[in-house]
């Protein structure tokens, strides 16, 4: 049985409206993605009860509707913000325990020792807040939120203020929190690399409305996404499995539903999963396999599934390569190839982005 | 013309007046400043202007209206007289009342800009950690507002210390009851006792300077940084 987070909010400001109605799985990491001004933060504030509007139900419990309104301090919600928002007059330990002390004893499921272990905070406990690095601050902030034993964790661009190296330090902890403590996370970001590293379920917002939502593979193979995200991010997200490493050529071979992809050597053992992102503009199409030699390593046998609307000189094509794949070609090429839905096609892939590669 | 020892009565009375006034102002100023920062009421701008009035009004104007208000025929003085038998004008209680109004902006404005700079983030963060508004105010806002309270206390105290016009209008010049330092200095000068005027004036000058010095150096040591 999947528990649900039901959220229906309507917020009207003079220059901004939010209108969403979603039923999300109350488990895993749900990434809310969108450009700035799309309503991501407002959506999060609604979930937190900081904007009184609409209805919300968490795993069968009503948190707000026409009659009920549970204020933030009595919602089982933990929040992590872009700025750590640690209390500068308290030490790390006191910051961590601030929410713990205010959580009713019988609701405390997570305790200091466990959180300190999961987030590796052992050496920070007696530090002052201004003696922490940016990454350490965010780990403490995450720990402080978790020590309220929340049923839902809201994270508002928690890595946006950190450099790439610090980001990569924190992301495994966020995955770990979700896996080991099984706390569902709603994660707001505008960073595609964070999306791909964290996401289970994805919600794309634009101008206060939900453009698309669902499992990440489904969302990213939607050709209508072009209007909602930057052109450069358009493209399918594929889940592959590592077959083997070819150290001589510095290549890792991946399995995609029986077909093979080669990527630069990865530090992942065979049999493990690797999520890749193939930008639609890196995919070119041919009706026949290339004759003779080609420098392109990755060619997937596919079928044309859907031809998108023509816009300007280009057009998006949705392909079926075992998993959905997107290609952006010119309208001229479309006419030359005379593509029709159902037609077999060879997709040459010029570049594959691994999700831990920072874009 | 050197006379005997300086009469310390006015000094003591002034310190009492300033101390009590500041305590009252911190108590009333805190909710007022908080309200000014967080309200969406249309009256906010009006109230803000009223709070700032003592900054621009000549003290004699303020003193004149207070004299009427606190006198036996005014609404405050009249009701107090009905209750206690004596009006507020020309009494120490009347001086406290007057000083409270007169020094109001010096306490409310630093607190207001302090609360404004903190914004909603600390309260919301504390709420996400299970703290009610009161709890959050005591456990987070107050400790983060040490600078604001220090500035408010010192400015309120020092400003009350130096008040002259309002005191003269409302309290007169009754030794032991309403005669404060600034009026004592004026009296000494009137009767050409410059040496005593010097001692009191120099003392006040030095005290004010030291207090401000302390505030500015402490302010550097109390960083307020919520991010």
Interface residues (C-beta under 8 A of the other chain):
Chain A: X48 X50 X71 X72 X73 X74 X77 X78 X79 X81 X83 X84 X85 X87 X88 X89 X98 X99 X102 X103 X130 X144 X145 X148
Chain B: X121 X122 X124 X125 X126 X127 X128 X129 X130 X131 X132 X135 X139 X140 X143 X144 X223 X224 X225 X226 X227
